[in-house]
Amino acid sequence: MLIIPEREIANLMTRKAAYDAVERVFAAMASEDAYNFPVVREAINYENALYGFKGGFDRASRTLGLKAGGYWPHNLKKRNMINHQSTVFLFDPDTGKAKAMVGGNLLTALRTAAASSVSIKHLAREDAKVIGMIGAGHQAAFQLRAALEQRDFERIVGWNLHTEMLPTLEKVALETGLPFEAIELDGMAEADVIISITSSHDPILDADQVSPGTHIACMGTDTKGKQEVDPDLVARATVFTDEVAQSIAIGEAQHAVAQGLLTESDIHQIGAVINGTHPGRNSDDQITLFDGTGVGLQDLAVAASVVDLAVANGIAIDVDF
């Protein structure tokens, strides 16, 4: 079995490699060449932690496995380590034998950012110039860096409940030479693309705070009860997602569906746009929304990619298991 420690991931995995892996697996899902297994996600009643498993099988690339991990909210303050902790396990689909164990913390951030980046490439207006960020936590910088590669953005605006965290976004702006402005939520009407990446359980963004033609990537809602935008906004938009079943059960669409504002048939796979079987955006006034719930196949795709890179670079640790 090959082991790729967390410490090696940053030197191996690029945003481009993550983007390519996620785009390919979304396309495979829409073509029914890949499917996810049901998600297990539980509050373990210890350290206020959420723990679970996401897995799947990609027949096209013969990638089988799971990601185990979750969210430990006290890690940063108590242990000086990030709150999200995960490990990816890959198996040989021919034999079932364990094939690789890969550190999943940085990969989770990269694959989540890649997903919103894929949605921006395929759904945002070509002339998008202003990007808005809702949330300034650990993953926000990854989201922003990946998004800025998809359009010729000229300005960044940001909002966070705790304003002292906004320098996370401002730092990325300085790196890329773009102006950054901290705004109130009403200022999001200026944005052509909005990414929300929070852990909110109450709607943050209202329908009247979004202008026609905006593309919204909702990346924080991945658990029953979480919510980042008003259900009326979801219903007003054309909704795309990684996986429809997860969107309805644990994604941003769960609330609009529960209120009867949206049905399963109103939600489309982003992979269908990638494959060309769905037209995607059809006008400059259309609001598009990507419900990024985070699927196990994303984790497996980036993990398989990093294993190949580790082997090619002589970094993979081979153990008898």
FENURFEN-V102322 format. One record per backbone hydrogen bond with DSSP energy under -0.5 kcal/mol. CO is the residue of the C=O (numbers start at 1). NH is the residue of the N-H. If there is no record, write none. Layout:
<<CO & NH> <CO & NH>>
This chain:
<<1 & 319> <2 & 101> <3 & 5> <3 & 317> <4 & 103> <5 & 8> <5 & 9> <6 & 9> <6 & 10> <8 & 11> <9 & 12> <9 & 13> <14 & 18> <15 & 19> <16 & 20> <17 & 21> <18 & 22> <19 & 23> <20 & 24> <21 & 25> <22 & 26> <23 & 27> <24 & 28> <25 & 29> <26 & 30> <27 & 31> <28 & 33> <28 & 34> <29 & 32> <33 & 59> <33 & 60> <35 & 57> <39 & 41> <40 & 53> <42 & 44> <42 & 51> <46 & 49> <49 & 44> <50 & 71> <51 & 42> <52 & 69> <53 & 40> <54 & 67> <55 & 37> <56 & 65> <57 & 35> <57 & 59> <58 & 62> <58 & 63> <62 & 64> <63 & 58> <64 & 91> <65 & 56> <66 & 89> <67 & 54> <68 & 87> <69 & 52> <70 & 85> <71 & 50> <71 & 73> <72 & 75> <74 & 78> <75 & 79> <75 & 80> <75 & 81> <76 & 80> <83 & 72> <83 & 85> <85 & 70> <86 & 104> <87 & 68> <88 & 102> <89 & 66> <90 & 99> <90 & 100> <91 & 64> <91 & 93> <92 & 95> <92 & 96> <97 & 92> <99 & 2> <100 & 90> <101 & 4> <102 & 88> <104 & 108> <105 & 109> <106 & 110> <107 & 111> <108 & 112> <109 & 113> <110 & 114> <111 & 115> <112 & 116> <113 & 117> <114 & 118> <115 & 119> <116 & 120> <117 & 121> <118 & 122> <119 & 123> <120 & 124> <122 & 281> <125 & 128> <129 & 154> <129 & 155> <130 & 192> <130 & 193> <131 & 157> <132 & 195> <133 & 135> <133 & 159> <134 & 197> <137 & 140> <137 & 141> <139 & 143> <140 & 144> <141 & 145> <142 & 146> <143 & 147> <144 & 148> <146 & 149> <147 & 150> <147 & 151> <151 & 153> <154 & 179> <155 & 131> <156 & 181> <157 & 133> <158 & 183> <159 & 135> <161 & 163> <162 & 165> <163 & 166> <165 & 168> <166 & 169> <166 & 170> <167 & 171> <168 & 172> <169 & 173> <170 & 174> <171 & 175> <172 & 176> <173 & 177> <173 & 178> <179 & 156> <181 & 158> <184 & 187> <185 & 188> <186 & 189> <187 & 190> <188 & 191> <192 & 215> <193 & 132> <194 & 217> <195 & 134> <195 & 197> <196 & 219> <196 & 220> <197 & 137> <200 & 227> <205 & 230> <206 & 209> <207 & 210> <211 & 214> <214 & 288> <215 & 194> <216 & 218> <216 & 290> <217 & 196> <217 & 219> <218 & 292> <220 & 222> <223 & 226> <227 & 202> <228 & 204> <228 & 205> <230 & 233> <230 & 234> <231 & 235> <232 & 236> <233 & 237> <237 & 239> <238 & 289> <239 & 268> <240 & 291> <241 & 270> <243 & 247> <244 & 248> <245 & 249> <246 & 250> <246 & 251> <247 & 254> <250 & 223> <251 & 254> <252 & 255> <252 & 256> <253 & 257> <254 & 258> <255 & 259> <256 & 261> <256 & 262> <257 & 260> <263 & 266> <264 & 267> <266 & 239> <268 & 241> <269 & 272> <269 & 273> <270 & 273> <270 & 274> <271 & 275> <272 & 276> <272 & 277> <272 & 278> <283 & 286> <285 & 213> <286 & 288> <287 & 238> <288 & 216> <289 & 240> <289 & 291> <290 & 218> <290 & 292> <291 & 242> <291 & 293> <295 & 298> <295 & 299> <296 & 300> <297 & 301> <298 & 302> <299 & 303> <300 & 304> <301 & 305> <302 & 306> <303 & 307> <304 & 308> <305 & 309> <306 & 310> <307 & 311> <308 & 312> <309 & 313> <310 & 315> <310 & 316> <311 & 314> <316 & 318> <317 & 3> <317 & 319> <319 & 321>>
